[in-house]
Amino acid sequence: MKLTFLGHAGVRLQDAEHEVLIDPFLTGNSLAVTDPASLSPSHIVLTHAHGDHVGDTVAIAKRSGATVIAAVEVVGRLAVDGVDGVGMNVGGGADFPFGRVTFTPAWHSSSFPDGTYGGTPMGVVLRMGGVTVFHAGDTALFSDLALVARHDIDVALVPIGDHFTMGPDDALEAVRLLRPARVVPVHYDTFPPIVQDAAAFAARVSAETDAEPHVLAPGQALEL
């Protein structure tokens, strides 16, 4: 399976038969190098309703016919725009043609740019192509991330930007709790308040945990 970092918190997951996106914020993201028109997912998973996570979901889904998997409130709001979805909630899991999605808690907030309530912000455990990926969403550090470790995570996507999410120190502690085989930092450098030294974070992950860090530039892929 291949994981491509789209920039900010967005990723593209591909195996031999499926393409799935998580939080595809491309338009308006000055660091993104991927054209939304080049993406043809069957499913789009959203961690919460903020504009820098919903991003290009509506345009991509309406063109590709993708099903959105997200909080019930997010799916209900996107249905107004003609997007099909499967509404879920924190703690719940469901099977899909590509694999399985289980939503986990995330300490953050969730509303659409117009102020519409976006339900509970969440992290997501996604099993696909024999690989388990955990996207932490825009969470703060909290001790129950240790429970997510029960999923035997192959790669964890953790925010390091600070200001709106965990910063590098808390993200490092999150890695200790999650115990993934690999770590990819996300949600940094997109805007001035969240500029971080991802290489320095990766060096600490290597030195202070058992995980293998991977700092990916937007558009760069990791083979899993």
C-alpha positions in Angstrom: 0.0 0.0 0.0 1.1 3.6 -0.6 0.5 6.6 1.6 0.9 10.0 -0.1 1.1 13.2 2.0 -1.1 15.8 0.4 0.0 18.6 2.7 -1.4 20.0 6.0 -3.4 17.0 7.4 -4.4 15.4 4.0 -3.3 12.0 2.9 -4.1 9.7 0.0 -4.1 5.9 0.6 -3.8 3.5 -2.4 -3.7 -0.3 -2.7 -4.0 -2.4 -5.8 -7.8 -1.7 -6.1 -8.7 1.3 -4.0 -8.0 5.0 -3.4 -9.1 6.7 -0.2 -8.5 10.3 0.9 -8.4 11.7 4.4 -8.9 15.4 5.0 -8.1 16.6 1.4 -7.4 20.3 1.9 -5.7 21.4 -1.3 -7.4 24.5 -2.7 -6.2 27.4 -0.6 -3.3 25.4 0.7 -0.2 27.2 -0.6 2.1 24.1 0.1 -0.1 21.6 -1.7 1.3 20.3 -5.0 -1.6 18.0 -6.0 -4.4 19.1 -8.3 -7.7 18.0 -6.8 -8.9 17.1 -10.3 -6.2 14.3 -10.4 -7.8 12.5 -7.4 -10.4 9.8 -8.0 -11.2 8.2 -4.6 -14.0 5.8 -3.9 -14.2 7.2 -0.3 -13.2 10.3 1.6 -12.7 10.1 5.4 -13.0 13.3 7.4 -11.8 13.8 10.9 -13.9 17.0 11.6 -15.7 19.9 9.9 -13.1 22.6 9.9 -12.4 24.1 6.4 -8.8 23.1 6.4 -9.9 19.4 6.7 -13.1 19.2 4.7 -11.2 21.2 2.0 -12.0 20.0 -1.5 -14.2 17.2 -0.4 -17.4 18.4 -2.1 -15.7 19.0 -5.5 -13.8 15.7 -5.5 -16.8 13.6 -4.3 -19.2 15.1 -6.8 -16.8 14.5 -9.7 -15.6 11.0 -8.6 -18.7 9.8 -6.9 -16.8 9.2 -3.7 -18.7 8.3 -0.5 -17.8 10.5 2.5 -17.2 8.8 5.8 -17.4 11.2 8.8 -19.4 12.3 11.8 -23.2 12.1 11.2 -23.4 15.9 11.5 -20.8 16.3 8.8 -22.4 13.8 6.4 -25.8 15.5 7.0 -24.4 18.9 6.1 -22.6 17.7 3.0 -25.7 16.0 1.8 -27.1 19.5 1.2 -24.3 19.8 -1.4 -25.3 16.6 -3.1 -22.6 14.4 -1.5 -23.4 10.8 -0.5 -22.0 9.7 2.9 -22.0 7.3 5.7 -22.4 9.0 9.1 -20.6 7.5 12.0 -19.6 8.6 15.5 -16.8 8.3 18.0 -16.1 4.8 19.1 -17.9 3.2 16.2 -16.5 1.1 13.4 -17.7 -0.1 10.0 -16.5 -2.2 7.1 -16.1 -0.8 3.6 -15.0 -2.3 0.2 -11.4 -1.0 0.9 -11.2 -2.1 4.6 -12.4 -0.9 7.9 -12.8 2.5 9.6 -13.0 3.0 13.3 -13.3 6.5 14.8 -11.6 7.4 18.0 -11.9 10.5 20.3 -9.9 13.7 19.6 -9.8 16.7 21.8 -10.5 19.6 19.5 -13.5 21.5 18.1 -15.6 20.9 15.0 -17.7 23.4 13.0 -18.1 24.4 9.4 -16.8 27.8 8.2 -20.4 29.1 8.4 -20.6 28.1 12.0 -22.7 25.0 11.4 -22.1 22.4 14.1 -19.9 19.7 12.9 -20.4 17.0 15.6 -17.6 15.4 17.5 -14.0 15.8 16.2 -12.4 12.4 15.8 -9.3 10.5 15.0 -9.5 7.5 12.7 -8.1 4.0 12.6 -8.2 2.8 9.0 -7.3 -0.7 8.0 -6.6 -1.1 4.3 -4.3 -3.4 2.2 -3.2 -5.3 5.3 -1.9 -2.0 6.9 -3.3 -0.1 9.9 -3.1 3.7 9.7 -4.1 6.0 12.5 -4.8 9.6 11.7 -5.0 11.5 15.0 -7.0 14.4 13.7 -6.4 17.8 15.2 -6.2 16.5 18.7 -4.5 17.7 21.9 -2.5 15.2 23.9 -4.6 13.0 26.2 -3.8 9.8 28.0 -6.4 7.6 26.3 -4.4 7.6 23.2 -2.8 4.6 24.9 -6.0 2.7 24.2 -5.6 3.3 20.5 -2.4 1.4 20.6 -4.5 -1.8 20.9 -5.0 -1.5 17.2 -1.4 -2.3 16.5 -0.7 0.8 14.4 1.6 0.5 11.4 1.8 4.2 10.8 0.5 7.1 12.9 -0.2 10.6 11.5 0.2 13.1 14.3 -0.2 16.8 14.3 2.9 18.8 15.5 1.9 22.4 14.6 1.0 23.6 18.1 -1.3 26.6 18.5 -4.4 24.7 17.3 -3.2 21.1 18.0 -0.4 19.2 19.8 3.0 20.8 19.5 6.2 18.7 19.1 6.6 18.0 22.8 3.1 16.7 23.2 3.2 14.9 19.9 6.3 13.0 21.1 4.4 11.9 24.2 1.5 10.8 21.9 3.9 8.6 19.9 5.0 7.0 23.2 1.4 6.2 24.0 0.4 5.0 20.5 3.5 2.8 20.0 3.3 2.8 16.2 5.9 1.3 13.9 6.2 4.5 11.9 5.3 8.1 12.4 4.5 10.9 9.9 4.1 14.4 11.3 1.2 16.5 9.9 -0.6 19.8 10.4 2.4 22.1 10.4 4.0 24.9 8.2 0.7 25.6 6.3 0.1 28.9 8.2 2.5 31.1 10.2 1.2 30.1 13.6 2.0 26.4 13.0 5.5 26.6 11.5 7.6 23.8 13.1 10.9 22.0 12.5 9.7 18.6 11.5 13.2 17.3 11.1 14.0 18.1 14.7 10.8 16.3 15.7 11.8 13.3 13.7 15.2 13.2 15.3 13.5 13.1 18.8 11.2 10.3 17.7 14.2 8.3 16.6 16.2 9.0 19.7 13.4 8.7 22.3 10.9 6.2 21.0 10.9 2.9 19.1 9.0 4.4 16.1 10.6 5.1 12.8 9.8 8.7 11.7 9.1 9.8 8.1 9.0 13.5 7.2 7.1 13.7 3.9 7.0 16.8 1.7 3.6 17.4 0.0 3.3 15.0 -2.8 5.8 12.6 -1.4 4.8 9.0 -0.8 5.6 6.3 1.7 5.4 2.6 0.7 3.8 0.5 3.5 
